[in-house]
Amino acid sequence: MSDDPETADVVPADGGLEDLLEFIRDSRGFDFTGYKRSSLARRIRKRMHEVSVEGYGDYRDRLESNADEFRYLFNTVLINVTSFFRDVEAWQYMEREVLPEVVGSVDPGGEIRIWSAGCSSGEEAYSLAIALAELLGIEECTQRVKIYGTDVDEEALRDARTGLYSARALEPLSAELRERYFEPSGDKFLFRSDLRRRVIFGRHDITRDAPISRLDLLVCRNTLMYFNVEAQSQILDRFHFALREGGVLFLGKAEMLLSDGERFEVANMRQRMFRRRAGASAAPHVAQPARLEIGLGQEVQGVVRKRQLNDLALESAPYGLLTVGTDGRVSVLNGQIRNQFALNAHDVGRPLSELEISYRPVELRSLIEQAHAERRVIRVNAVERRLGPEDVQYFDVLIQPLWASDGVTLGTVVHFVDTTVSTRLSLEVKVKREELETAYEELQSTNEELETTNEELQSSIEELETTNEELQSTNEELETTNEELQSGNEELETMNEEMRIRTNELDEARTFLEGVLSSVAAGVVVLDSELRVRSWNRGAEELWGLRSGEVQQQSFVALDFGLPTEQLRASIQQCLESGRRMGAIEIPAINRIGRSITCAITCSPLDGSRDGVVLMMEEIQSPSPTVPSAQDN
């Protein structure tokens, strides 16, 4: 087989994209090389945009450094858009016309085998189970029907195996079908267990893995459209092998088989139903037993008795031939293979692994091991050998194990049949045929692109709907919170109004008290329980010369003015402790102008409590001295 990169795509290959696809294939086993480059590049670019990466090389670095990024990439590339009984008209036709015919073609009591390829999260496979249960009855369906659901997306397969679906996913089903085939499980619905056991899910790559065989019905809808023409052809080869004669192939509305009428006949073009025609089907990757021409098999059997004739036959054979013994050494090289691969007689007896032919143009050693392990002939067709930029040879390579009559392994014979002329003619015929089909393929490709875009849009719509529901839920929560805040705001406004009224009242009371204190000629000082100044009226300012702003919140006994405050500390403490008014105390002091005075101080508790005291300070006027009159003399 050719080792060249894929060249059959509509869009020219991007070296960076091809390197990225090879890296994904080698590191994770996902082979996207058969996908259409236009849609594949678009999906990969979408993921690169989401993670703010510009080039394919940079994105490969991200994949190497972040293993979780593979999962996000596969979820983006593998568009999982599906539903129960999608395209109702096509399913109604299948239930009405196709399924009765499929069941009728199977022996009574025989097994009915169905394959849902590209089943995504399982809705399609379970739709088949429901349709057959409706036709046969649930009990007979659980005994006769076996449904295989396959996909390359492991995450989607995990969802499919659970059989759990949301109420929204079951909307296409009637209430009767939902009740009959599903049972509530929390906020979701579970597909009934007896039928779920008849649906087998597994990972399967339809471009690489061996197909499921002996099928009565194969459903592969809206999957082929993602692959290029060559990959579609290989997939259809597998599908043809998988279906029994008369088996039905059900494709998507954007997929047709107009160019494959030799193997499939149209059952219903509108609904994309095709039937496998009668005729043998070659098993994929399984070669037919090699036939030695010009009676060579008989000559090999008589190698001991007719050695000379055998040597001449080998030398004159029209194809290259070499044999390898059980020890891995080359035992025979005929003239044709020596000329074709620049070998000589000295190479006989050398280990095969030392010769270039062991790995170029095809890896022979692994094929020889496979042929002996499986005890069969391995055939590899159209192996490409490049001799120059434009000089290419094609070979069919047959690897045939050799056994003695008693079953003992003798070695291996490898045939290199030069098919350059026929292969080139086939390629030219293929090119002409492709030119004739170009108009149809362009229309088909456009239709598939539109369908792919529609799938992507539908996927985006579903994501947007989910986001919209989340936003709507968040909006409802915000509205509820807003109402609560509005209610709280109204309560705060009410409290604020009450506070404003009380503040006004307090302002009025404070103004009144300040007026009263200011009108009192005596000095009035209010102290708290820690003897800090709380109020200092105008009389105190005029008496001691300290302004109110200078003494506020200052310790009274620490103030430096004309009154010896330490002599008052005991009386003040006694007033605080007893809560009773103390009698007037006369203390010598010096007023603001420096004149010695006697100050009478009265200490009263504040409002009868022990939270503070009020000091009333008055200057005691000394009596004026009497001047003796003349009469007294």
C-alpha positions as CSV (number, residue, x, y, z in Angstrom):
1,M,0.0,0.0,0.0
2,S,1.2,3.6,-0.6
3,D,2.9,5.4,2.2
4,D,2.2,8.8,0.6
5,P,0.1,11.3,2.5
6,E,-3.6,11.7,1.6
7,T,-4.0,13.6,-1.6
8,A,-7.6,13.0,-2.5
9,D,-9.0,15.9,-0.5
10,V,-10.8,18.9,-2.0
11,V,-8.7,21.4,0.0
12,P,-4.9,21.5,-0.6
13,A,-3.0,19.9,2.3
14,D,-1.5,22.1,4.9
15,G,1.8,20.8,6.1
16,G,1.2,21.9,9.7
17,L,-2.2,20.3,9.7
18,E,-0.9,17.1,8.3
19,D,1.9,16.9,10.9
20,L,-0.7,17.6,13.7
21,L,-3.0,14.8,12.4
22,E,0.0,12.4,12.3
23,F,0.9,13.4,15.8
24,I,-2.7,12.7,17.0
25,R,-2.8,9.4,15.3
26,D,0.6,8.2,16.7
27,S,0.0,9.4,20.2
28,R,-3.7,8.7,20.8
29,G,-4.7,6.3,18.0
30,F,-7.3,8.7,16.4
31,D,-6.8,8.6,12.7
32,F,-8.3,11.7,11.1
33,T,-6.3,11.5,7.9
34,G,-9.4,10.2,6.0
35,Y,-11.6,13.2,7.1
36,K,-12.4,16.0,4.7
37,R,-9.7,18.7,5.2
38,S,-12.1,21.6,4.9
39,S,-14.5,20.6,7.7
40,L,-11.6,19.1,9.8
41,A,-9.5,22.2,9.6
42,R,-12.5,24.3,10.5
43,R,-13.3,22.3,13.6
44,I,-9.6,22.3,14.7
45,R,-9.4,26.0,14.1
46,K,-12.5,26.5,16.2
47,R,-10.8,24.8,19.2
48,M,-7.5,26.7,18.6
49,H,-9.5,29.9,18.7
50,E,-11.1,28.9,22.0
51,V,-7.7,28.4,23.6
52,S,-6.1,31.5,21.8
53,V,-3.6,29.5,19.8
54,E,-2.6,30.7,16.3
55,G,-0.5,28.0,14.6
56,Y,-0.8,24.2,14.3
57,G,2.7,23.8,15.7
58,D,1.8,25.8,18.8
59,Y,-1.3,23.8,19.2
60,R,0.7,20.6,19.0
61,D,2.9,21.9,21.8
62,R,-0.3,22.5,23.9
63,L,-1.4,18.9,23.3
64,E,2.0,17.6,24.4
65,S,2.0,19.6,27.6
66,N,-1.7,19.2,28.5
67,A,-3.2,15.7,28.1
68,D,-6.7,16.9,28.9
69,E,-6.6,19.1,25.7
70,F,-7.0,15.9,23.6
71,R,-10.5,15.3,25.1
72,Y,-11.6,18.9,24.3
73,L,-10.3,18.6,20.8
74,F,-12.0,15.3,20.1
75,N,-15.3,16.7,21.5
76,T,-15.0,19.6,19.1
77,V,-14.0,17.5,16.0
78,L,-16.5,14.7,16.6
79,I,-19.8,16.5,16.2
80,N,-22.3,14.5,18.4
81,V,-25.6,15.7,17.0
82,T,-28.2,13.0,17.3
83,S,-31.7,12.3,18.7
84,F,-34.3,9.6,18.9
85,F,-35.9,8.8,15.5
86,R,-34.1,11.6,13.8
87,D,-35.7,12.4,10.4
88,V,-39.1,11.0,11.3
89,E,-40.1,10.4,7.7
90,A,-37.2,8.0,7.0
91,W,-37.8,6.1,10.3
92,Q,-41.5,5.7,9.5
93,Y,-40.6,4.2,6.1
94,M,-38.1,1.9,7.7
95,E,-40.6,0.7,10.4
96,R,-43.3,0.3,7.7
97,E,-41.3,-1.3,4.8
98,V,-37.8,-2.2,5.8
99,L,-37.9,-3.8,9.2
100,P,-40.8,-6.3,8.3
101,E,-38.7,-7.3,5.3
102,V,-35.6,-7.8,7.4
103,V,-37.4,-9.8,10.0
104,G,-39.1,-11.9,7.3
105,S,-35.7,-12.7,5.7
106,V,-34.4,-14.3,8.9
107,D,-35.3,-17.9,9.8
108,P,-38.0,-18.1,12.5
109,G,-36.2,-17.9,15.9
110,G,-33.0,-16.8,14.2
111,E,-30.9,-13.9,15.4
112,I,-31.4,-10.5,13.9
113,R,-28.1,-8.6,13.7
114,I,-28.0,-4.8,13.4
115,W,-25.1,-2.4,13.5
116,S,-25.4,1.3,14.3
117,A,-22.1,2.8,13.1
118,G,-21.3,6.2,14.4
119,C,-24.0,5.9,17.1
120,S,-22.7,8.9,19.2
121,S,-24.5,8.9,22.6
122,G,-26.8,5.9,21.7
123,E,-30.1,7.5,20.7
124,E,-30.0,5.9,17.3
125,A,-29.2,2.4,18.7
126,Y,-32.0,2.6,21.2
127,S,-34.4,3.9,18.5
128,L,-33.7,0.7,16.6
129,A,-34.4,-1.4,19.7
130,I,-37.7,0.5,20.2
131,A,-38.7,0.0,16.6
132,L,-38.0,-3.7,16.7
133,A,-39.7,-4.2,20.0
134,E,-42.8,-2.5,18.6
135,L,-42.7,-4.9,15.6
136,L,-41.8,-8.1,17.3
137,G,-43.0,-7.5,20.9
138,I,-40.6,-6.9,23.8
139,E,-40.2,-10.5,24.8
140,E,-39.3,-11.8,21.3
141,C,-37.1,-8.8,20.8
142,T,-35.0,-9.6,23.9
143,Q,-34.5,-13.1,22.6
144,R,-33.7,-12.5,18.9
145,V,-32.3,-9.0,18.3
146,K,-28.7,-8.0,18.8
147,I,-27.8,-4.4,18.1
148,Y,-24.2,-3.2,18.0
149,G,-23.6,0.5,18.6
150,T,-20.1,1.8,17.8
151,D,-18.3,5.1,17.7
152,V,-14.7,6.5,18.1
153,D,-15.8,8.9,20.9
154,E,-15.3,7.1,24.2
155,E,-17.1,9.9,26.2
156,A,-20.2,9.6,24.0
157,L,-20.1,5.8,24.4
158,R,-20.0,6.1,28.2
159,D,-23.2,8.2,28.0
160,A,-24.7,5.6,25.7
161,R,-23.9,2.6,28.0
162,T,-25.7,4.3,30.9
163,G,-29.0,4.6,28.9
164,L,-29.8,7.8,30.9
165,Y,-31.4,10.7,29.0
166,S,-33.0,14.0,29.9
167,A,-36.6,14.9,29.4
168,R,-35.6,17.2,26.6
169,A,-33.9,14.4,24.8
170,L,-37.1,12.3,24.9
171,E,-39.3,15.0,23.4
172,P,-39.4,13.3,19.9
173,L,-41.0,10.2,21.6
174,S,-44.7,10.0,22.2
175,A,-45.9,9.8,25.8
176,E,-46.8,6.1,25.3
177,L,-43.3,5.2,24.1
178,R,-41.7,7.1,26.9
179,E,-43.8,5.3,29.5
180,R,-43.2,1.9,27.9
181,Y,-39.4,2.1,27.4
182,F,-38.1,4.5,30.0
183,E,-38.4,4.8,33.8
184,P,-37.6,7.9,35.9
185,S,-34.2,8.0,37.5
186,G,-33.7,11.2,39.4
187,D,-34.1,14.1,37.0
188,K,-33.5,11.8,34.0
189,F,-35.0,8.7,32.4
190,L,-33.4,5.3,32.1
191,F,-33.9,3.0,29.1
192,R,-35.5,-0.3,30.2
193,S,-32.8,-2.9,31.3
194,D,-34.1,-6.0,29.4
195,L,-33.8,-4.3,26.1
196,R,-30.6,-2.4,27.1
197,R,-28.8,-5.7,27.5
198,R,-29.5,-6.4,23.8
199,V,-27.6,-3.3,22.8
200,I,-23.8,-3.6,22.8
201,F,-21.7,-0.5,22.7
202,G,-18.0,-0.4,21.8
203,R,-15.3,1.7,20.3
204,H,-14.8,1.1,16.6
205,D,-13.1,3.1,13.8
206,I,-14.9,2.4,10.6
207,T,-11.8,3.5,8.6
208,R,-9.4,1.0,10.3
209,D,-11.1,-1.7,12.3
210,A,-12.5,-5.0,11.0
211,P,-16.3,-4.7,10.4
212,I,-19.0,-6.6,12.2
213,S,-20.2,-9.4,10.0
214,R,-23.4,-11.2,9.0
215,L,-25.6,-8.1,9.4
216,D,-29.2,-7.8,8.4
217,L,-29.3,-4.1,8.8
218,L,-26.5,-1.5,8.9
219,V,-27.3,2.1,9.9
220,C,-24.7,4.7,9.3
221,R,-26.3,8.1,9.1
222,N,-24.6,11.5,8.5
223,T,-21.1,9.9,9.1
224,L,-19.7,9.2,5.6
225,M,-20.1,12.9,4.7
226,Y,-17.2,13.8,7.0
227,F,-14.7,11.6,5.0
228,N,-13.0,12.1,1.7
229,V,-13.8,10.0,-1.4
230,E,-11.0,7.5,-0.8
231,A,-12.0,6.9,2.8
232,Q,-15.6,6.6,1.8
233,S,-14.7,3.9,-0.7
234,Q,-12.8,1.9,1.9
235,I,-15.6,2.2,4.4
236,L,-18.2,1.0,1.8
237,D,-15.9,-2.0,1.1
238,R,-16.2,-2.9,4.8
239,F,-20.0,-2.3,4.8
240,H,-20.4,-4.5,1.8
241,F,-18.4,-7.3,3.5
242,A,-20.4,-6.8,6.8
243,L,-23.9,-7.1,5.2
244,R,-25.3,-10.5,4.3
245,E,-26.8,-10.8,0.8
246,G,-30.0,-8.7,0.7
247,G,-29.0,-6.8,3.9
248,V,-30.1,-3.2,4.1
249,L,-27.8,-0.1,4.4
250,F,-29.5,3.0,5.9
251,L,-27.5,6.2,5.2
252,G,-28.1,9.9,6.0
253,K,-30.0,12.3,3.9
254,A,-26.8,13.9,2.5
255,E,-25.2,10.6,1.5
256,M,-25.8,8.5,-1.6
257,L,-24.3,5.5,-3.5
258,L,-24.8,6.5,-7.1
259,S,-21.3,5.5,-8.0
260,D,-21.5,2.1,-6.3
261,G,-24.4,0.6,-8.1
262,E,-22.6,-2.7,-8.8
263,R,-22.7,-3.8,-5.1
264,F,-25.7,-1.9,-3.8
265,E,-29.1,-1.4,-5.3
266,V,-31.4,1.4,-4.4
267,A,-34.3,0.4,-2.2
268,N,-35.6,4.0,-1.6
269,M,-33.4,6.9,-2.8
270,R,-35.5,9.5,-1.0
271,Q,-35.0,7.8,2.4
272,R,-31.4,6.7,1.5
273,M,-32.1,3.0,1.8
274,F,-29.8,0.6,-0.1
275,R,-29.8,-3.2,-0.4
276,R,-26.6,-5.3,-0.9
277,R,-26.7,-7.1,-4.2
278,A,-26.0,-10.8,-4.6
279,G,-22.4,-11.8,-5.1
280,A,-19.3,-12.7,-3.2
281,S,-17.6,-10.1,-1.0
282,A,-13.8,-10.0,-0.5
283,A,-12.9,-9.9,3.2
284,P,-11.1,-6.6,4.0
285,H,-7.3,-7.0,4.4
286,V,-7.5,-10.8,3.8
287,A,-5.5,-12.0,0.8
288,Q,-6.4,-14.9,-1.5
289,P,-4.1,-17.9,-1.5
290,A,-1.2,-17.3,-3.9
291,R,-1.2,-19.2,-7.1
292,L,2.1,-20.2,-8.6
293,E,2.1,-20.0,-12.3
294,I,3.5,-22.3,-15.0
295,G,3.1,-25.3,-12.6
296,L,5.6,-23.9,-10.1
297,G,3.9,-25.5,-7.1
298,Q,4.5,-29.0,-8.5
299,E,8.1,-28.1,-9.2
300,V,8.6,-27.0,-5.5
301,Q,7.1,-30.3,-4.3
302,G,9.8,-32.1,-6.4
303,V,12.7,-29.9,-5.3
304,V,14.8,-32.8,-4.2
305,R,14.4,-34.9,-7.4
306,K,14.3,-32.1,-10.0
307,R,16.6,-29.4,-8.5
308,Q,18.0,-28.3,-11.8
309,L,14.6,-27.9,-13.4
310,N,13.4,-26.0,-10.3
311,D,16.4,-23.6,-10.5
312,L,15.7,-22.9,-14.1
313,A,12.0,-22.4,-13.4
314,L,12.8,-20.0,-10.6
315,E,15.3,-18.0,-12.6
316,S,12.9,-17.6,-15.6
317,A,9.8,-16.8,-13.5
318,P,8.1,-13.6,-14.7
319,Y,7.9,-12.2,-11.2
320,G,10.4,-11.6,-8.3
321,L,10.6,-14.4,-5.8
322,L,12.7,-14.9,-2.6
323,T,12.5,-17.5,0.1
324,V,13.4,-17.1,3.8
325,G,14.3,-20.0,6.0
326,T,13.2,-20.6,9.6
327,D,16.5,-19.0,10.7
328,G,15.6,-15.7,9.0
329,R,18.2,-16.0,6.3
330,V,17.6,-15.7,2.5
331,S,17.8,-19.0,0.8
332,V,16.6,-18.2,-2.8
333,L,16.7,-15.0,-4.9
334,N,15.5,-15.5,-8.5
335,G,16.8,-13.5,-11.4
336,Q,13.7,-11.2,-11.6
337,I,14.0,-10.0,-8.0
338,R,17.8,-9.6,-8.3
339,N,17.3,-7.3,-11.3
340,Q,14.4,-5.4,-9.8
341,F,16.0,-4.7,-6.4
342,A,19.7,-4.6,-7.2
343,L,20.5,-7.9,-5.3
344,N,23.1,-10.5,-6.3
345,A,24.0,-14.1,-5.6
346,H,26.2,-13.0,-2.6
347,D,23.0,-11.9,-0.8
348,V,21.8,-15.6,-0.6
349,G,22.5,-16.8,3.0
350,R,22.5,-13.3,4.5
351,P,19.9,-12.4,7.2
352,L,16.8,-10.8,5.6
353,S,17.0,-8.0,8.2
354,E,20.3,-6.8,6.7
355,L,18.8,-6.3,3.2
356,E,17.0,-3.1,2.2
357,I,14.2,-5.2,0.7
358,S,13.2,-6.3,4.2
359,Y,11.7,-2.9,4.9
360,R,11.4,-1.2,1.5
361,P,9.0,-0.9,-0.3
362,V,7.1,-2.8,2.4
363,E,7.9,-4.1,6.0
364,L,8.4,-7.8,5.2
365,R,9.5,-9.1,8.6
366,S,6.3,-8.2,10.4
367,L,4.2,-9.6,7.5
368,I,6.1,-12.9,7.6
369,E,5.5,-13.2,11.4
370,Q,1.8,-12.4,10.8
371,A,1.5,-15.0,8.1
372,H,3.0,-17.7,10.3
373,A,1.0,-16.7,13.3
374,E,-2.3,-16.7,11.4
375,R,-1.2,-19.7,9.2
376,R,-2.5,-18.0,6.0
377,V,-1.3,-16.1,3.0
378,I,-0.9,-12.4,3.4
379,R,-1.4,-10.3,0.3
380,V,-0.6,-6.5,0.0
381,N,-1.7,-4.9,-3.2
382,A,-0.3,-1.9,-5.0
383,V,2.8,-1.4,-2.9
384,E,4.6,1.7,-4.1
385,R,8.3,1.9,-4.8
386,R,9.8,5.2,-5.8
387,L,12.9,5.2,-8.0
388,G,12.8,9.0,-8.6
389,P,10.6,12.0,-8.3
390,E,8.3,10.8,-11.1
391,D,9.4,7.2,-11.5
392,V,7.1,4.9,-9.5
393,Q,6.8,1.1,-9.6
394,Y,3.8,-0.9,-8.1
395,F,4.0,-4.4,-6.8
396,D,1.5,-6.9,-5.4
397,V,3.4,-8.7,-2.6
398,L,2.3,-12.2,-1.4
399,I,3.8,-13.7,1.7
400,Q,3.1,-17.5,1.8
401,P,4.3,-19.7,4.7
402,L,5.7,-23.1,3.7
403,W,5.0,-26.3,5.6
404,A,6.2,-29.9,5.1
405,S,3.7,-32.7,4.8
406,D,4.1,-33.4,8.5
407,G,3.2,-29.8,9.4
408,V,6.8,-28.7,10.2
409,T,7.5,-25.1,9.1
410,L,10.1,-24.9,6.4
411,G,10.2,-21.2,5.7
412,T,8.4,-18.5,3.7
413,V,8.2,-17.6,0.0
414,V,7.6,-14.0,-0.9
415,H,6.4,-13.0,-4.4
416,F,6.9,-9.5,-5.9
417,V,4.5,-9.3,-8.9
418,D,5.2,-6.1,-10.9
419,T,1.8,-4.5,-11.5
420,T,3.1,-1.1,-12.7
421,V,1.4,-1.2,-16.1
422,S,-1.9,-2.5,-14.9
423,T,-1.9,-0.2,-11.9
424,R,-1.1,2.9,-14.1
425,L,-3.9,1.9,-16.4
426,S,-6.3,1.4,-13.5
427,L,-5.3,4.9,-12.2
428,E,-5.9,6.4,-15.7
429,V,-9.2,4.7,-15.9
430,K,-10.0,5.9,-12.4
431,V,-9.0,9.5,-13.4
432,K,-11.3,9.3,-16.4
433,R,-14.1,8.0,-14.3
434,E,-13.5,10.6,-11.7
435,E,-13.7,13.3,-14.4
436,L,-17.1,11.9,-15.5
437,E,-18.3,12.0,-11.9
438,T,-16.8,15.4,-11.0
439,A,-20.0,17.3,-11.5
440,Y,-21.9,14.9,-9.2
441,E,-19.2,14.8,-6.7
442,E,-19.0,18.6,-6.5
443,L,-22.7,18.8,-5.9
444,Q,-22.5,15.9,-3.4
445,S,-19.5,17.6,-1.7
446,T,-21.4,20.9,-1.5
447,N,-24.4,19.1,-0.1
448,E,-22.3,17.3,2.5
449,E,-20.6,20.6,3.4
450,L,-24.0,22.2,3.9
451,E,-25.2,19.3,6.0
452,T,-22.0,19.4,8.0
453,T,-22.5,23.1,8.6
454,N,-26.1,22.4,9.5
455,E,-24.9,19.8,12.0
456,E,-22.4,22.3,13.5
457,L,-25.1,25.0,13.6
458,Q,-27.5,22.6,15.3
459,S,-24.8,21.8,17.8
460,S,-24.2,25.5,18.4
461,I,-27.9,26.1,18.7
462,E,-28.2,23.4,21.3
463,E,-25.3,24.9,23.2
464,L,-26.9,28.3,23.0
465,E,-30.2,27.0,24.1
466,T,-28.5,25.4,27.1
467,T,-26.7,28.7,27.8
468,N,-29.9,30.6,27.4
469,E,-31.7,28.3,29.9
470,E,-28.8,28.9,32.4
471,L,-29.0,32.6,31.8
472,Q,-32.7,32.6,32.3
473,S,-32.3,30.7,35.5
474,T,-29.7,33.2,36.6
475,N,-31.9,36.1,35.6
476,E,-34.8,34.7,37.7
477,E,-32.4,34.3,40.7
478,L,-31.3,37.9,40.1
479,E,-34.9,39.1,39.9
480,T,-35.6,37.4,43.2
481,T,-32.5,38.9,44.8
482,N,-33.5,42.3,43.3
483,E,-36.9,42.0,44.9
484,E,-35.3,41.1,48.2
485,L,-32.9,44.0,47.9
486,Q,-35.8,46.4,47.0
487,S,-37.7,45.2,50.1
488,G,-34.5,45.7,52.2
489,N,-34.0,49.1,50.6
490,E,-37.6,50.1,51.6
491,E,-37.0,49.0,55.1
492,L,-33.7,50.9,55.2
493,E,-35.5,54.0,53.8
494,T,-38.1,53.7,56.6
495,M,-35.3,53.3,59.2
496,N,-33.4,56.2,57.6
497,E,-36.5,58.4,57.9
498,E,-36.9,57.4,61.5
499,M,-33.2,58.1,62.1
500,R,-33.6,61.5,60.4
501,I,-36.5,62.4,62.6
502,R,-34.6,61.3,65.7
503,T,-31.5,63.2,64.5
504,N,-33.6,66.3,64.1
505,E,-35.0,65.8,67.6
506,L,-31.4,65.3,69.0
507,D,-30.2,68.3,67.1
508,E,-33.0,70.4,68.7
509,A,-32.2,68.9,72.1
510,R,-28.5,69.6,71.7
511,T,-29.2,73.1,70.6
512,F,-31.5,73.6,73.5
513,L,-28.9,72.2,76.0
514,E,-26.1,74.2,74.4
515,G,-28.3,77.3,74.8
516,V,-29.0,76.5,78.4
517,L,-25.4,75.8,79.2
518,S,-24.3,78.9,77.4
519,S,-26.8,81.0,79.4
520,V,-25.4,79.7,82.7
521,A,-22.9,82.2,84.1
522,A,-21.2,79.6,86.2
523,G,-18.7,77.2,84.7
524,V,-20.2,73.8,83.8
525,V,-18.1,70.8,83.0
526,V,-19.4,67.3,82.1
527,L,-17.1,64.4,82.7
528,D,-17.5,60.7,81.7
529,S,-16.8,57.7,83.9
530,E,-13.1,57.9,83.0
531,L,-12.9,61.6,83.8
532,R,-12.6,62.7,80.2
533,V,-14.2,66.1,79.3
534,R,-17.5,65.7,77.5
535,S,-18.8,69.3,77.7
536,W,-17.2,72.6,78.6
537,N,-19.6,75.6,78.5
538,R,-18.9,79.3,77.9
539,G,-18.8,80.0,81.7
540,A,-15.9,77.6,82.0
541,E,-14.1,79.2,79.1
542,E,-14.5,82.7,80.6
543,L,-13.5,81.4,84.1
544,W,-10.3,79.4,83.1
545,G,-9.4,80.7,79.6
546,L,-9.6,77.3,77.9
547,R,-11.8,76.8,74.8
548,S,-14.2,73.9,74.5
549,G,-12.3,72.5,71.4
550,E,-9.0,72.4,73.4
551,V,-10.3,70.2,76.2
552,Q,-12.8,67.8,74.5
553,Q,-12.0,64.2,75.3
554,Q,-9.0,65.3,77.4
555,S,-8.5,63.9,80.9
556,F,-9.8,66.5,83.3
557,V,-7.2,65.9,86.0
558,A,-4.4,66.2,83.4
559,L,-5.5,69.7,82.2
560,D,-3.1,72.5,83.2
561,F,-5.2,75.5,84.2
562,G,-5.8,77.6,87.3
563,L,-7.8,74.9,89.2
564,P,-5.9,72.2,91.2
565,T,-7.9,69.3,89.7
566,E,-6.1,66.6,91.7
567,Q,-7.8,67.9,94.9
568,L,-11.2,67.1,93.2
569,R,-10.3,63.5,92.1
570,A,-11.5,61.9,95.4
571,S,-14.8,63.9,95.5
572,I,-15.5,63.0,91.8
573,Q,-14.7,59.3,92.3
574,Q,-17.0,59.3,95.4
575,C,-19.8,60.9,93.4
576,L,-19.4,58.3,90.6
577,E,-19.4,55.4,93.1
578,S,-22.3,56.6,95.2
579,G,-24.3,58.2,92.5
580,R,-25.2,61.1,94.9
581,R,-24.6,64.7,94.7
582,M,-21.7,66.1,96.7
583,G,-21.7,69.3,98.7
584,A,-19.9,72.4,97.5
585,I,-16.1,72.4,97.8
586,E,-14.2,75.6,98.1
587,I,-10.7,75.5,96.5
588,P,-8.2,78.3,96.0
589,A,-7.6,78.8,92.3
590,I,-6.3,81.3,89.7
591,N,-8.7,82.5,87.0
592,R,-7.9,83.2,83.4
593,I,-6.5,86.7,84.1
594,G,-4.2,85.4,86.8
595,R,-6.1,86.6,89.8
596,S,-6.3,84.4,92.8
597,I,-9.9,83.4,93.6
598,T,-11.8,80.9,95.7
599,C,-13.8,78.5,93.5
600,A,-16.9,76.7,94.8
601,I,-17.3,73.4,93.1
602,T,-20.4,71.2,93.2
603,C,-20.3,67.6,91.9
604,S,-23.5,65.9,90.7
605,P,-23.9,62.5,89.1
606,L,-25.1,62.6,85.4
607,D,-28.8,61.7,85.4
608,G,-28.4,59.9,88.7
609,S,-26.2,57.2,87.1
610,R,-22.5,56.4,87.4
611,D,-21.7,57.1,83.8
612,G,-20.4,60.6,84.5
613,V,-20.6,63.7,86.6
614,V,-21.5,67.4,86.2
615,L,-19.2,70.0,87.9
616,M,-20.6,73.4,88.7
617,M,-17.8,75.9,89.3
618,E,-18.5,79.4,90.6
619,E,-16.1,82.1,91.8
620,I,-16.8,83.2,95.4
621,Q,-16.7,86.9,95.7
622,S,-14.7,88.2,98.7
623,P,-16.5,90.8,100.8
624,S,-15.2,94.4,100.2
625,P,-13.3,95.8,103.2
626,T,-15.3,98.5,105.1
627,V,-13.7,102.0,105.2
628,P,-14.3,103.7,108.7
629,S,-16.3,107.0,108.4
630,A,-15.5,110.2,110.2
631,Q,-18.3,109.8,112.5
632,D,-16.9,106.6,113.9
633,N,-13.9,108.6,114.9
